Amino acid sequence: MSKVAVIVPVSPFEPLDILINSAKHLIFLDYDNFEYKIVYVVDKKNPNDERCERLRELGVEVLERETTRGKRAGAINDALDYLKDFKPDYIAIFDVDSRPERDFIVKCVRALEKDDKAYIASSRRYILNPVNLVSQTVEAEYYLINLLLKKSRFKQFNGLIGVLRAEFLMRYRLNEDAVTEDADFATRMHCLGYRAILVDGTKIYEQAPLSWRDLIGQRKRWYYGGLQLWKYWRRVKSTKNWGFILSWFSALTVTYVIALLIPLLILAPPLLLYKFRNIKKILITFGLLIHAILLQYSAICAIAKYIRRSGMEWSPIKRVPQ
């Protein structure tokens, strides 16, 4: 019988209601005949953080951290140590806003069982909270990302949200110095000759930022983390896998000059109308214009911070209780 561990890192900023909704959702996923355990790794906001006890009351395990060392990467690495006695075959990683479909874990495990060279299996992402222009714009962006993801030879699932082969995660761990530890791990795995699988037939939903300010903060971190990945350039080239090399190189260049693609927004209205079948959705074109401008601004800010080696600050993102 295969063993599956679910890891959910929790920052000090996450409110209790979001965690309760998360645990209730993950508990009722289909785990087939797997032996499994669900572990929330909580960076405590105070010595008597009530979130820990409330999570335990729901039937999940809680690993309490008195530090924010390594932030998300550190929390996941600590969870790996915690799980050594359990010895999982597969590890699913979710964020507190992740809402996978009920069959998500089963289908991802089945995909990994068929491919020994795959280190992760995941599905397309969709937005759970398209409640204003910001989140609706990100929703439209995700439809493009999902299209490109199928074609890309460098499949990088944000946050490593998905199901990973435990032996690879245990052996190579996450880089706690990387701002985007997910992209760092994905790059290292691809350089070692492993691959990521995009699983059809299931979905995972997550929340988009609800304000332009939160979006800028999120993308600054992503862009800064992308700049850190250039240290792997020689290793990437040495793979001689030109499909991977081109996809990786494109991901770390095109997104930094996103303003050059603004003229293509002339195609947005008919595409939005075709996708959503709603004339009001054409207004998202203006959101995409703002989005592109802010992404370019975020990229410039990230480059400036990277050159100055000033580091990248982390701040909470407002979520809808779902």
N, C-alpha and C positions, 0 to 999 in steps of 0.2 A: 504494500500500500504506500503510495507516494505521500510525502509530507509537504504541506504548504504553510508558510508563515506570511502573515500580512503585517507590514510595518507602516505606521502612520506617524510621521514626525509632527510635533505640535509646538509652535513658538509661544512665547509668553503672551503674545498679543491676542491669541485666538479666544473668542468668547465662548462661554459654556454652551450656549444653545447650538452653536455650530458644531461643537464636538459631539453633543448628544445626538443630533441628527445624523452625523457621520457614522457614529458607532451603530445606531439602529439600522442604517442602510447596509453597512458591511456585514453585520451579523446575519442578515437574511439573504446574502448571496448564495448561489448554488456552489457547494464545495464537493459535490458528487460523493465519492467514497474516500476522499482524501482525509488524512489526519491533519488537523489544522489548528492554528492558534492566531489570534489577532492581538498585536502589541502596539499600543500607543506610547510613543516616546515623548514625554512632556517636559519641556523646559519650564520649570516652575517659576511663576511670577512672584511668589513669596513662600516662606516655609510651610504655610498651611494652605496651600493651593487647593481649593475645593474641587477643582476640575478632576483631580486624580481619583478621589473617592467616588465621585459621581460616575466616572467612566467604569470603575470597577463594579459598581452596582449594576451596570448594564451587561456585565459578563465578559468584558474584555480584560486583557492583562495590561498593566501600566508600568512602564519603566520611567522612574522619576530622575530628572537631571537637575542638579543644583547649579549648573553652569550652562552657558550658551556656546561652549567651545565648539568651533567648527560649524556652528549653526545647523542647518539642515543636514549637511554631510556628516557632521559630528554625531548628530542624533541617530542617523541611520547606521553609522559605524558602531556606535554603542549598542544598538539593537542587534547587530550581527554578533557581538560578543555575548550578549544576553541569550541568543538563540543557539549557541554552540552545543549545548547538551540536547536540545531538541533535534538538531541535525536535519534541517529541512532540505528537501530536494529542490523546491522552488520558493522564491520569495516575491510576493506582490508588494509593490510600493504605491501608496496613495497619499494624496494631500487631504486635508480636512474638508475641502470642497469637492473632492472627487466623488462622482456618482456613477460607478460602472453599472452596466446592465447586469441582470442577475446571472447570466451565463458567461460573463466576461472571463473569470479566472479559469473555468473549465476549458473554454475554447482556446485560451492562451497556452495553457499547459499542454493541451493536445497538439498544438502547433509546435511547441518546443520538443515534444516527444518524437516528432517526425524529422527533426533537423538538429543534428549534433553540433553543428557549427553556429547555431543561433544562440545568442546570449540573452536576448529579450524578445518578448512578443507583446504587442499592444494593438490598439485599434485606433480608428479615427476619433478625433476630439470634436465635441460640440458644446455650444454655450448653453448653460442652464438658466442664465438670468438676462435675457435680452429685453431689459426693461426701460432703457433710455438710449439716446443716440450713441453714447460711448460704447455700451455693451453690444448694441446692434451692429455697430461698425466692426467690432472685434469678431462678432459672429460671422459677418461677411468675409473678413480676413481669413477666418478658419476654414471656410469653404475652399478658398484658394490654396491654403496650406495643405488641406486634405488631398487636393488634386495633385499637388507637387510631391507630396509624401509618397504616393504610390510609384512615381517615376524616379525618385531620388535613390541613388546608391549609397547615400549617407543618411540613413533613417535615424533621426534623433528625436525621441519622444520626450518632450519637456518634463523635467522633474523625474525622469526615469519611471514615469507612471506607467505601470504595466506589470508583467510577470517575468522575472529574471531567473535564469538558472543559478541556483544558490552557490554552487561550487565556484563560479566565476566571480560573483559578488564577494564571497568570503575570501577568495584568494587575492583579488586585486583592489578591493575596498574603494572607498570614495576619497578623493583628494580634498582634504578639509581647507586647503589654502585657495581652492578654486572658487570664484564667485558663482560660476555656473557649473557645479559639480556634475550635473547630468551630462552636459555636452563634453566635459573633460573625460568622463568615464566612457561615453560613446566613442569618442575619438580614439582612446586607447584600445578599446575592444576591436574597433575596425582595423586599427593598425596591426593587431595581433591575428587578423584573418577571420574574425568572427563577424556575424551579421545580425541585423534586427529584422524581425518579421512583422509585417502589417497584416493583422488578422481581419478578415471580412466576416460579416454576419453578427457582429456585436459592436457596441458603442460604449463610449465613456463620456460623461458630461462633466463640465467644470464651470466655475464662475469667472466671468471677465471683470476687469476693473470697471467701476461705476463712475469714475471721474477722470478727466483728462490728466489731472495731477497724479493720480495713482498709476495711470497708464505710463506716464513719463518716467516715474520712479521705477516701475517694473522693467521698462525697456532699457533704461540706463544700465541697470544691473546686467541684463542680457547682453547688451553691447560690450560692456566692460569685460564680462566673462569671455565673450568671443575673441577679444583681443589677446587674452591670456592663452588662447589655444594655439597661437602662432608658434609657440615654443615646440610644438609637435610637427612642424612643417617637414623637417627632414625625415622623420619617421613616416609621415604620410606619403611623401614621395617615394620612399624606399619600398612601399608595398607593390609598386608597379601596377596597381589596380586602378586603371585610368578612369573608370566610371566613378569609383569612390573619390579619387583625387579631385575630379572635376566638380562633383557634388559638394564636397567639403570646401573646396576653394570658393565656389559660388556662394555658399552659405556665409562665408566669412568676408565677402567683398560686396556683393550686390546690395545687401541690406544696409550697408553703411553709406550708400549713395542713392537712397530710396527716392530722393527728390527728382532724380532723372526719369523716374517712371511716372511722374505726375501726368504728363500728356496722355498716358494710356487710360486715364480716368474717363476720357470721352466714351469709352466702351462700357463704362459701369452701368448707366441707366438701363439699356436693353438687357444686360446680363442679370441685373437685380430683378427686373420685371420677370424674366424667364424663370429665375430661381424661386422667387417668393410668390409669384402670381398675385401681387398686391401693388397697386399704383403708388401707394404711400411709401413703399420701401425704396422708391427712387430717391427719396430724400437722404438715404444713407450715402449717396454720392458725395454730399457735402461733408458728411462724417469722414468718408475716406480721404477727402482732400485735407481736412484738419489732421487726420491720422497720419498721413504721409509727411506733412510739415512737422508734426511733433516727433515723429520717428527720426527725421533728419536732425532735428534739434537734439534729441536724445543721443544720437550717434556722435554728434560733435562734442557734446558734454562728456560722454564716456571716453572719447579719444583724448580730450584735454586732461581728464582725471588720470587716465592711464599714463600719459606722458609725464605728469607731475608726480605719479606714484602716490596719489593722495588717498587711494582706497575708495571703497564704495559703501555708502551708508545703506542700512536696511530699515524699512518702515512698513507698518501694517497696511494691508489693503482692506477697505471696507467690503463686507460680504452681506448678502441677503440670506436670512435664516431659511434654508431649504434643505 
